[in-house]
């Protein structure tokens, strides 16, 4: 899977969670995570779920 495909998949999963956040912002987050080998080794769906479980945007 190439970078753009992975990032689109990751962003699409995040958009399910946060439909009001612009897709460009979600793609930016996906791009940041793609740069990290830890996240890139996972499928976009798995990476998104694990990232969400971290409470990244929790108050």
mmCIF file of the N, C-alpha and C atoms, coordinates in Angstrom:
data_MODEL
# 
_entry.id   MODEL 
# 
loop_
_atom_site.group_PDB 
_atom_site.id 
_atom_site.type_symbol 
_atom_site.label_atom_id 
_atom_site.label_alt_id 
_atom_site.label_comp_id 
_atom_site.label_asym_id 
_atom_site.label_entity_id 
_atom_site.label_seq_id 
_atom_site.pdbx_PDB_ins_code 
_atom_site.Cartn_x 
_atom_site.Cartn_y 
_atom_site.Cartn_z 
_atom_site.occupancy 
_atom_site.B_iso_or_equiv 
_atom_site.pdbx_formal_charge 
_atom_site.auth_seq_id 
_atom_site.auth_comp_id 
_atom_site.auth_asym_id 
_atom_site.auth_atom_id 
_atom_site.pdbx_PDB_model_num 
ATOM 1   N N  . UNK A 1 1  ? 0.861   -1.177 0.000  1.00 0.00 ? 1  UNK A N  1 
ATOM 2   C CA . UNK A 1 1  ? 0.000   0.000  0.000  1.00 0.00 ? 1  UNK A CA 1 
ATOM 3   C C  . UNK A 1 1  ? 0.900   1.231  0.000  1.00 0.00 ? 1  UNK A C  1 
ATOM 4   N N  . UNK A 1 2  ? 0.594   2.168  -0.882 1.00 0.00 ? 2  UNK A N  1 
ATOM 5   C CA . UNK A 1 2  ? 1.422   3.368  -0.928 1.00 0.00 ? 2  UNK A CA 1 
ATOM 6   C C  . UNK A 1 2  ? 0.956   4.391  0.108  1.00 0.00 ? 2  UNK A C  1 
ATOM 7   N N  . UNK A 1 3  ? 1.742   5.438  0.260  1.00 0.00 ? 3  UNK A N  1 
ATOM 8   C CA . UNK A 1 3  ? 1.493   6.440  1.298  1.00 0.00 ? 3  UNK A CA 1 
ATOM 9   C C  . UNK A 1 3  ? 0.129   7.100  1.147  1.00 0.00 ? 3  UNK A C  1 
ATOM 10  N N  . UNK A 1 4  ? -0.223  7.494  -0.070 1.00 0.00 ? 4  UNK A N  1 
ATOM 11  C CA . UNK A 1 4  ? -1.500  8.199  -0.255 1.00 0.00 ? 4  UNK A CA 1 
ATOM 12  C C  . UNK A 1 4  ? -2.684  7.294  0.043  1.00 0.00 ? 4  UNK A C  1 
ATOM 13  N N  . UNK A 1 5  ? -2.596  6.053  -0.378 1.00 0.00 ? 5  UNK A N  1 
ATOM 14  C CA . UNK A 1 5  ? -3.686  5.115  -0.114 1.00 0.00 ? 5  UNK A CA 1 
ATOM 15  C C  . UNK A 1 5  ? -3.842  4.876  1.391  1.00 0.00 ? 5  UNK A C  1 
ATOM 16  N N  . UNK A 1 6  ? -2.716  4.697  2.078  1.00 0.00 ? 6  UNK A N  1 
ATOM 17  C CA . UNK A 1 6  ? -2.737  4.490  3.527  1.00 0.00 ? 6  UNK A CA 1 
ATOM 18  C C  . UNK A 1 6  ? -3.335  5.717  4.227  1.00 0.00 ? 6  UNK A C  1 
ATOM 19  N N  . UNK A 1 7  ? -2.882  6.883  3.850  1.00 0.00 ? 7  UNK A N  1 
ATOM 20  C CA . UNK A 1 7  ? -3.354  8.116  4.477  1.00 0.00 ? 7  UNK A CA 1 
ATOM 21  C C  . UNK A 1 7  ? -4.844  8.335  4.231  1.00 0.00 ? 7  UNK A C  1 
ATOM 22  N N  . UNK A 1 8  ? -5.305  8.054  3.029  1.00 0.00 ? 8  UNK A N  1 
ATOM 23  C CA . UNK A 1 8  ? -6.742  8.185  2.750  1.00 0.00 ? 8  UNK A CA 1 
ATOM 24  C C  . UNK A 1 8  ? -7.554  7.211  3.601  1.00 0.00 ? 8  UNK A C  1 
ATOM 25  N N  . UNK A 1 9  ? -7.062  5.979  3.748  1.00 0.00 ? 9  UNK A N  1 
ATOM 26  C CA . UNK A 1 9  ? -7.762  5.002  4.582  1.00 0.00 ? 9  UNK A CA 1 
ATOM 27  C C  . UNK A 1 9  ? -7.806  5.412  6.042  1.00 0.00 ? 9  UNK A C  1 
ATOM 28  N N  . UNK A 1 10 ? -6.688  5.911  6.530  1.00 0.00 ? 10 UNK A N  1 
ATOM 29  C CA . UNK A 1 10 ? -6.622  6.379  7.910  1.00 0.00 ? 10 UNK A CA 1 
ATOM 30  C C  . UNK A 1 10 ? -7.572  7.557  8.122  1.00 0.00 ? 10 UNK A C  1 
ATOM 31  N N  . UNK A 1 11 ? -7.513  8.524  7.225  1.00 0.00 ? 11 UNK A N  1 
ATOM 32  C CA . UNK A 1 11 ? -8.369  9.711  7.336  1.00 0.00 ? 11 UNK A CA 1 
ATOM 33  C C  . UNK A 1 11 ? -9.845  9.345  7.242  1.00 0.00 ? 11 UNK A C  1 
ATOM 34  N N  . UNK A 1 12 ? -10.176 8.392  6.380  1.00 0.00 ? 12 UNK A N  1 
ATOM 35  C CA . UNK A 1 12 ? -11.575 7.964  6.250  1.00 0.00 ? 12 UNK A CA 1 
ATOM 36  C C  . UNK A 1 12 ? -12.075 7.362  7.556  1.00 0.00 ? 12 UNK A C  1 
ATOM 37  N N  . UNK A 1 13 ? -11.240 6.587  8.219  1.00 0.00 ? 13 UNK A N  1 
ATOM 38  C CA . UNK A 1 13 ? -11.638 5.999  9.506  1.00 0.00 ? 13 UNK A CA 1 
ATOM 39  C C  . UNK A 1 13 ? -11.828 7.094  10.552 1.00 0.00 ? 13 UNK A C  1 
ATOM 40  N N  . UNK A 1 14 ? -10.950 8.069  10.566 1.00 0.00 ? 14 UNK A N  1 
ATOM 41  C CA . UNK A 1 14 ? -11.101 9.176  11.517 1.00 0.00 ? 14 UNK A CA 1 
ATOM 42  C C  . UNK A 1 14 ? -12.349 9.992  11.213 1.00 0.00 ? 14 UNK A C  1 
ATOM 43  N N  . UNK A 1 15 ? -12.673 10.131 9.938  1.00 0.00 ? 15 UNK A N  1 
ATOM 44  C CA . UNK A 1 15 ? -13.852 10.908 9.572  1.00 0.00 ? 15 UNK A CA 1 
ATOM 45  C C  . UNK A 1 15 ? -15.124 10.228 10.082 1.00 0.00 ? 15 UNK A C  1 
ATOM 46  N N  . UNK A 1 16 ? -15.111 8.906  10.198 1.00 0.00 ? 16 UNK A N  1 
ATOM 47  C CA . UNK A 1 16 ? -16.250 8.206  10.805 1.00 0.00 ? 16 UNK A CA 1 
ATOM 48  C C  . UNK A 1 16 ? -16.433 8.630  12.247 1.00 0.00 ? 16 UNK A C  1 
ATOM 49  N N  . UNK A 1 17 ? -15.328 8.868  12.938 1.00 0.00 ? 17 UNK A N  1 
ATOM 50  C CA . UNK A 1 17 ? -15.354 9.278  14.343 1.00 0.00 ? 17 UNK A CA 1 
ATOM 51  C C  . UNK A 1 17 ? -15.690 10.762 14.476 1.00 0.00 ? 17 UNK A C  1 
ATOM 52  N N  . UNK A 1 18 ? -15.108 11.574 13.619 1.00 0.00 ? 18 UNK A N  1 
ATOM 53  C CA . UNK A 1 18 ? -15.246 13.033 13.691 1.00 0.00 ? 18 UNK A CA 1 
ATOM 54  C C  . UNK A 1 18 ? -15.694 13.590 12.342 1.00 0.00 ? 18 UNK A C  1 
ATOM 55  N N  . UNK A 1 19 ? -16.960 13.448 11.987 1.00 0.00 ? 19 UNK A N  1 
ATOM 56  C CA . UNK A 1 19 ? -17.428 13.885 10.655 1.00 0.00 ? 19 UNK A CA 1 
ATOM 57  C C  . UNK A 1 19 ? -17.368 15.393 10.428 1.00 0.00 ? 19 UNK A C  1 
ATOM 58  N N  . UNK A 1 20 ? -17.243 16.180 11.481 1.00 0.00 ? 20 UNK A N  1 
ATOM 59  C CA . UNK A 1 20 ? -17.220 17.637 11.295 1.00 0.00 ? 20 UNK A CA 1 
ATOM 60  C C  . UNK A 1 20 ? -15.809 18.197 11.074 1.00 0.00 ? 20 UNK A C  1 
ATOM 61  N N  . UNK A 1 21 ? -14.794 17.375 11.266 1.00 0.00 ? 21 UNK A N  1 
ATOM 62  C CA . UNK A 1 21 ? -13.422 17.842 11.041 1.00 0.00 ? 21 UNK A CA 1 
ATOM 63  C C  . UNK A 1 21 ? -13.129 17.764 9.545  1.00 0.00 ? 21 UNK A C  1 
ATOM 64  N N  . UNK A 1 22 ? -12.613 18.836 8.963  1.00 0.00 ? 22 UNK A N  1 
ATOM 65  C CA . UNK A 1 22 ? -12.313 18.836 7.524  1.00 0.00 ? 22 UNK A CA 1 
ATOM 66  C C  . UNK A 1 22 ? -11.349 17.704 7.157  1.00 0.00 ? 22 UNK A C  1 
ATOM 67  N N  . UNK A 1 23 ? -11.612 17.058 6.030  1.00 0.00 ? 23 UNK A N  1 
ATOM 68  C CA . UNK A 1 23 ? -10.790 15.928 5.590  1.00 0.00 ? 23 UNK A CA 1 
ATOM 69  C C  . UNK A 1 23 ? -9.328  16.323 5.439  1.00 0.00 ? 23 UNK A C  1 
ATOM 70  N N  . UNK A 1 24 ? -9.046  17.568 5.065  1.00 0.00 ? 24 UNK A N  1 
ATOM 71  C CA . UNK A 1 24 ? -7.655  18.011 4.923  1.00 0.00 ? 24 UNK A CA 1 
ATOM 72  C C  . UNK A 1 24 ? -6.901  17.900 6.244  1.00 0.00 ? 24 UNK A C  1 
ATOM 73  N N  . UNK A 1 25 ? -7.562  18.228 7.338  1.00 0.00 ? 25 UNK A N  1 
ATOM 74  C CA . UNK A 1 25 ? -6.929  18.121 8.655  1.00 0.00 ? 25 UNK A CA 1 
ATOM 75  C C  . UNK A 1 25 ? -6.682  16.661 9.028  1.00 0.00 ? 25 UNK A C  1 
ATOM 76  N N  . UNK A 1 26 ? -7.620  15.805 8.672  1.00 0.00 ? 26 UNK A N  1 
ATOM 77  C CA . UNK A 1 26 ? -7.456  14.381 8.962  1.00 0.00 ? 26 UNK A CA 1 
ATOM 78  C C  . UNK A 1 26 ? -6.337  13.787 8.110  1.00 0.00 ? 26 UNK A C  1 
ATOM 79  N N  . UNK A 1 27 ? -6.236  14.236 6.875  1.00 0.00 ? 27 UNK A N  1 
ATOM 80  C CA . UNK A 1 27 ? -5.144  13.779 6.012  1.00 0.00 ? 27 UNK A CA 1 
ATOM 81  C C  . UNK A 1 27 ? -3.798  14.265 6.528  1.00 0.00 ? 27 UNK A C  1 
ATOM 82  N N  . UNK A 1 28 ? -3.760  15.466 7.107  1.00 0.00 ? 28 UNK A N  1 
ATOM 83  C CA . UNK A 1 28 ? -2.521  15.959 7.715  1.00 0.00 ? 28 UNK A CA 1 
ATOM 84  C C  . UNK A 1 28 ? -2.092  15.061 8.872  1.00 0.00 ? 28 UNK A C  1 
ATOM 85  N N  . UNK A 1 29 ? -3.042  14.683 9.701  1.00 0.00 ? 29 UNK A N  1 
ATOM 86  C CA . UNK A 1 29 ? -2.737  13.776 10.819 1.00 0.00 ? 29 UNK A CA 1 
ATOM 87  C C  . UNK A 1 29 ? -2.235  12.442 10.283 1.00 0.00 ? 29 UNK A C  1 
ATOM 88  N N  . UNK A 1 30 ? -2.884  11.952 9.247  1.00 0.00 ? 30 UNK A N  1 
ATOM 89  C CA . UNK A 1 30 ? -2.469  10.685 8.643  1.00 0.00 ? 30 UNK A CA 1 
ATOM 90  C C  . UNK A 1 30 ? -1.049  10.785 8.086  1.00 0.00 ? 30 UNK A C  1 
ATOM 91  N N  . UNK A 1 31 ? -0.738  11.905 7.470  1.00 0.00 ? 31 UNK A N  1 
ATOM 92  C CA . UNK A 1 31 ? 0.609   12.110 6.935  1.00 0.00 ? 31 UNK A CA 1 
ATOM 93  C C  . UNK A 1 31 ? 1.661   12.109 8.014  1.00 0.00 ? 31 UNK A C  1 
ATOM 94  N N  . UNK A 1 32 ? 1.342   12.730 9.142  1.00 0.00 ? 32 UNK A N  1 
ATOM 95  C CA . UNK A 1 32 ? 2.280   12.739 10.274 1.00 0.00 ? 32 UNK A CA 1 
ATOM 96  C C  . UNK A 1 32 ? 2.530   11.327 10.776 1.00 0.00 ? 32 UNK A C  1 
ATOM 97  N N  . UNK A 1 33 ? 1.478   10.548 10.895 1.00 0.00 ? 33 UNK A N  1 
ATOM 98  C CA . UNK A 1 33 ? 1.624   9.185  11.394 1.00 0.00 ? 33 UNK A CA 1 
ATOM 99  C C  . UNK A 1 33 ? 2.326   8.288  10.381 1.00 0.00 ? 33 UNK A C  1 
ATOM 100 N N  . UNK A 1 34 ? 2.113   8.508  9.103  1.00 0.00 ? 34 UNK A N  1 
ATOM 101 C CA . UNK A 1 34 ? 2.765   7.713  8.072  1.00 0.00 ? 34 UNK A CA 1 
ATOM 102 C C  . UNK A 1 34 ? 4.288   7.826  8.185  1.00 0.00 ? 34 UNK A C  1 
ATOM 103 N N  . UNK A 1 35 ? 4.765   8.950  8.649  1.00 0.00 ? 35 UNK A N  1 
ATOM 104 C CA . UNK A 1 35 ? 6.210   9.160  8.780  1.00 0.00 ? 35 UNK A CA 1 
ATOM 105 C C  . UNK A 1 35 ? 6.831   8.310  9.886  1.00 0.00 ? 35 UNK A C  1 
ATOM 106 N N  . UNK A 1 36 ? 6.010   7.758  10.746 1.00 0.00 ? 36 UNK A N  1 
ATOM 107 C CA . UNK A 1 36 ? 6.485   6.928  11.857 1.00 0.00 ? 36 UNK A CA 1 
ATOM 108 C C  . UNK A 1 36 ? 6.329   5.451  11.489 1.00 0.00 ? 36 UNK A C  1 
ATOM 109 N N  . UNK A 1 37 ? 7.425   4.729  11.478 1.00 0.00 ? 37 UNK A N  1 
ATOM 110 C CA . UNK A 1 37 ? 7.406   3.325  11.069 1.00 0.00 ? 37 UNK A CA 1 
ATOM 111 C C  . UNK A 1 37 ? 6.445   2.477  11.904 1.00 0.00 ? 37 UNK A C  1 
ATOM 112 N N  . UNK A 1 38 ? 6.304   2.819  13.175 1.00 0.00 ? 38 UNK A N  1 
ATOM 113 C CA . UNK A 1 38 ? 5.386   2.084  14.063 1.00 0.00 ? 38 UNK A CA 1 
ATOM 114 C C  . UNK A 1 38 ? 3.968   2.087  13.504 1.00 0.00 ? 38 UNK A C  1 
ATOM 115 N N  . UNK A 1 39 ? 3.478   3.241  13.126 1.00 0.00 ? 39 UNK A N  1 
ATOM 116 C CA . UNK A 1 39 ? 2.112   3.367  12.605 1.00 0.00 ? 39 UNK A CA 1 
ATOM 117 C C  . UNK A 1 39 ? 2.004   2.825  11.190 1.00 0.00 ? 39 UNK A C  1 
ATOM 118 N N  . UNK A 1 40 ? 3.014   3.095  10.386 1.00 0.00 ? 40 UNK A N  1 
ATOM 119 C CA . UNK A 1 40 ? 3.008   2.699  8.984  1.00 0.00 ? 40 UNK A CA 1 
ATOM 120 C C  . UNK A 1 40 ? 2.961   1.173  8.830  1.00 0.00 ? 40 UNK A C  1 
ATOM 121 N N  . UNK A 1 41 ? 3.475   0.448  9.801  1.00 0.00 ? 41 UNK A N  1 
ATOM 122 C CA . UNK A 1 41 ? 3.479   -1.014 9.745  1.00 0.00 ? 41 UNK A CA 1 
ATOM 123 C C  . UNK A 1 41 ? 2.074   -1.604 9.889  1.00 0.00 ? 41 UNK A C  1 
ATOM 124 N N  . UNK A 1 42 ? 1.139   -0.815 10.383 1.00 0.00 ? 42 UNK A N  1 
ATOM 125 C CA . UNK A 1 42 ? -0.240  -1.276 10.583 1.00 0.00 ? 42 UNK A CA 1 
ATOM 126 C C  . UNK A 1 42 ? -1.085  -0.935 9.366  1.00 0.00 ? 42 UNK A C  1 
ATOM 127 N N  . UNK A 1 43 ? -2.221  -1.600 9.271  1.00 0.00 ? 43 UNK A N  1 
ATOM 128 C CA . UNK A 1 43 ? -3.198  -1.194 8.259  1.00 0.00 ? 43 UNK A CA 1 
ATOM 129 C C  . UNK A 1 43 ? -3.747  0.178  8.677  1.00 0.00 ? 43 UNK A C  1 
ATOM 130 N N  . UNK A 1 44 ? -4.288  0.945  7.748  1.00 0.00 ? 44 UNK A N  1 
ATOM 131 C CA . UNK A 1 44 ? -4.830  2.260  8.120  1.00 0.00 ? 44 UNK A CA 1 
ATOM 132 C C  . UNK A 1 44 ? -5.935  2.143  9.170  1.00 0.00 ? 44 UNK A C  1 
ATOM 133 N N  . UNK A 1 45 ? -6.789  1.150  9.036  1.00 0.00 ? 45 UNK A N  1 
ATOM 134 C CA . UNK A 1 45 ? -7.887  0.955  9.997  1.00 0.00 ? 45 UNK A CA 1 
ATOM 135 C C  . UNK A 1 45 ? -7.341  0.661  11.393 1.00 0.00 ? 45 UNK A C  1 
ATOM 136 N N  . UNK A 1 46 ? -6.405  -0.274 11.465 1.00 0.00 ? 46 UNK A N  1 
ATOM 137 C CA . UNK A 1 46 ? -5.825  -0.635 12.761 1.00 0.00 ? 46 UNK A CA 1 
ATOM 138 C C  . UNK A 1 46 ? -5.104  0.556  13.386 1.00 0.00 ? 46 UNK A C  1 
ATOM 139 N N  . UNK A 1 47 ? -4.334  1.274  12.589 1.00 0.00 ? 47 UNK A N  1 
ATOM 140 C CA . UNK A 1 47 ? -3.613  2.438  13.099 1.00 0.00 ? 47 UNK A CA 1 
ATOM 141 C C  . UNK A 1 47 ? -4.588  3.492  13.618 1.00 0.00 ? 47 UNK A C  1 
ATOM 142 N N  . UNK A 1 48 ? -5.655  3.730  12.884 1.00 0.00 ? 48 UNK A N  1 
ATOM 143 C CA . UNK A 1 48 ? -6.632  4.737  13.309 1.00 0.00 ? 48 UNK A CA 1 
ATOM 144 C C  . UNK A 1 48 ? -7.289  4.341  14.622 1.00 0.00 ? 48 UNK A C  1 
ATOM 145 N N  . UNK A 1 49 ? -7.680  3.084  14.739 1.00 0.00 ? 49 UNK A N  1 
ATOM 146 C CA . UNK A 1 49 ? -8.334  2.628  15.970 1.00 0.00 ? 49 UNK A CA 1 
ATOM 147 C C  . UNK A 1 49 ? -7.376  2.739  17.153 1.00 0.00 ? 49 UNK A C  1 
ATOM 148 N N  . UNK A 1 50 ? -6.144  2.301  16.957 1.00 0.00 ? 50 UNK A N  1 
ATOM 149 C CA . UNK A 1 50 ? -5.171  2.387  18.065 1.00 0.00 ? 50 UNK A CA 1 
ATOM 150 C C  . UNK A 1 50 ? -4.875  3.838  18.439 1.00 0.00 ? 50 UNK A C  1 
ATOM 151 N N  . UNK A 1 51 ? -4.785  4.686  17.434 1.00 0.00 ? 51 UNK A N  1 
ATOM 152 C CA . UNK A 1 51 ? -4.514  6.104  17.678 1.00 0.00 ? 51 UNK A CA 1 
ATOM 153 C C  . UNK A 1 51 ? -5.675  6.740  18.439 1.00 0.00 ? 51 UNK A C  1 
ATOM 154 N N  . UNK A 1 52 ? -6.896  6.395  18.046 1.00 0.00 ? 52 UNK A N  1 
ATOM 155 C CA . UNK A 1 52 ? -8.075  6.905  18.742 1.00 0.00 ? 52 UNK A CA 1 
ATOM 156 C C  . UNK A 1 52 ? -8.098  6.436  20.193 1.00 0.00 ? 52 UNK A C  1 
ATOM 157 N N  . UNK A 1 53 ? -7.691  5.200  20.433 1.00 0.00 ? 53 UNK A N  1 
ATOM 158 C CA . UNK A 1 53 ? -7.680  4.654  21.795 1.00 0.00 ? 53 UNK A CA 1 
ATOM 159 C C  . UNK A 1 53 ? -6.683  5.365  22.692 1.00 0.00 ? 53 UNK A C  1 
ATOM 160 N N  . UNK A 1 54 ? -5.698  6.023  22.096 1.00 0.00 ? 54 UNK A N  1 
ATOM 161 C CA . UNK A 1 54 ? -4.749  6.794  22.882 1.00 0.00 ? 54 UNK A CA 1 
ATOM 162 C C  . UNK A 1 54 ? -5.390  8.051  23.467 1.00 0.00 ? 54 UNK A C  1 
ATOM 163 N N  . UNK A 1 55 ? -6.565  8.393  22.963 1.00 0.00 ? 55 UNK A N  1 
ATOM 164 C CA . UNK A 1 55 ? -7.222  9.610  23.428 1.00 0.00 ? 55 UNK A CA 1 
ATOM 165 C C  . UNK A 1 55 ? -6.518  10.853 22.953 1.00 0.00 ? 55 UNK A C  1 
ATOM 166 N N  . UNK A 1 56 ? -6.027  10.804 21.730 1.00 0.00 ? 56 UNK A N  1 
ATOM 167 C CA . UNK A 1 56 ? -5.194  11.873 21.176 1.00 0.00 ? 56 UNK A CA 1 
ATOM 168 C C  . UNK A 1 56 ? -5.837  13.238 21.314 1.00 0.00 ? 56 UNK A C  1 
ATOM 169 N N  . UNK A 1 57 ? -7.135  13.331 21.064 1.00 0.00 ? 57 UNK A N  1 
ATOM 170 C CA . UNK A 1 57 ? -7.804  14.618 21.155 1.00 0.00 ? 57 UNK A CA 1 
ATOM 171 C C  . UNK A 1 57 ? -8.708  14.725 22.372 1.00 0.00 ? 57 UNK A C  1 
ATOM 172 N N  . UNK A 1 58 ? -8.509  13.864 23.334 1.00 0.00 ? 58 UNK A N  1 
ATOM 173 C CA . UNK A 1 58 ? -9.333  13.910 24.543 1.00 0.00 ? 58 UNK A CA 1 
ATOM 174 C C  . UNK A 1 58 ? -8.980  15.134 25.371 1.00 0.00 ? 58 UNK A C  1 
ATOM 175 N N  . UNK A 1 59 ? -9.975  15.664 26.031 1.00 0.00 ? 59 UNK A N  1 
ATOM 176 C CA . UNK A 1 59 ? -9.760  16.836 26.897 1.00 0.00 ? 59 UNK A CA 1 
ATOM 177 C C  . UNK A 1 59 ? -9.103  16.433 28.200 1.00 0.00 ? 59 UNK A C  1 
# 
